[in-house]
Amino acid sequence: MGSAIGVNNINEPDWGESIDVDDNEVSVFHACGVTPQSVLMDSKVPFAITHSAGHMFVTDLPSDMGI
């Protein structure tokens, strides 16, 4: 079921730690910023606008400027 959205094994996440899902709970997919950042890095596009993990500040300054 999860492989349709790229989750091959819910007990072995690509990032972070796996969690236990009780029988009375329904697991859901939460798309976070790590996924598109990984795609951007792998695609080697010359330019992209994104965010730093945990920060949703958008600017035109490079991240290496120490903001």
C-alpha positions as CSV (number, residue, x, y, z in Angstrom):
1,M,0.0,0.0,0.0
2,G,2.7,2.5,1.0
3,S,4.9,1.8,-2.0
4,A,2.4,3.7,-4.2
5,I,3.7,6.9,-2.5
6,G,7.3,5.8,-2.2
7,V,7.1,4.2,1.3
8,N,8.5,0.7,0.8
9,N,8.7,-0.3,4.4
10,I,7.0,1.8,7.1
11,N,9.3,0.3,9.7
12,E,12.5,1.5,8.0
13,P,12.1,5.2,7.2
14,D,14.6,7.0,5.0
15,W,15.0,9.7,7.6
16,G,14.2,9.8,11.3
17,E,13.1,6.9,13.5
18,S,10.3,4.5,13.0
19,I,7.3,4.6,15.3
20,D,4.9,2.0,16.6
21,V,1.4,2.1,15.2
22,D,-1.2,0.6,17.5
23,D,-4.1,-1.5,16.1
24,N,-6.6,1.2,16.8
25,E,-4.5,3.9,14.9
26,V,-4.3,4.7,11.2
27,S,-0.9,5.7,9.9
28,V,-0.8,8.7,7.5
29,F,1.9,10.1,5.2
30,H,3.2,13.6,6.2
31,A,5.3,15.2,3.4
32,C,8.0,17.2,5.1
33,G,10.7,19.5,3.6
34,V,13.3,16.7,3.7
35,T,11.7,14.9,0.7
36,P,11.8,17.8,-1.8
37,Q,15.3,18.8,-0.6
38,S,16.5,15.3,-1.4
39,V,14.9,15.4,-4.8
40,L,16.5,18.9,-5.5
41,M,19.9,17.6,-4.5
42,D,19.6,14.5,-6.7
43,S,18.2,16.4,-9.7
44,K,21.2,18.8,-9.7
45,V,19.1,21.7,-10.9
46,P,21.1,24.9,-11.2
47,F,18.7,27.0,-9.0
48,A,15.9,26.3,-6.5
49,I,14.1,28.1,-3.7
50,T,13.4,26.1,-0.6
51,H,13.8,26.3,3.2
52,S,16.2,25.1,5.8
53,A,14.9,22.3,8.0
54,G,12.8,23.8,10.9
55,H,12.8,27.3,9.3
56,M,10.3,28.7,6.9
57,F,12.0,32.0,6.3
58,V,12.2,32.8,2.5
59,T,14.9,35.2,1.3
60,D,17.1,35.8,-1.8
61,L,20.3,35.6,0.3
62,P,22.4,32.4,0.1
63,S,22.3,30.2,3.3
64,D,26.1,30.5,3.6
65,M,25.8,34.2,4.6
66,G,25.2,33.2,8.2
67,I,21.6,34.3,8.6
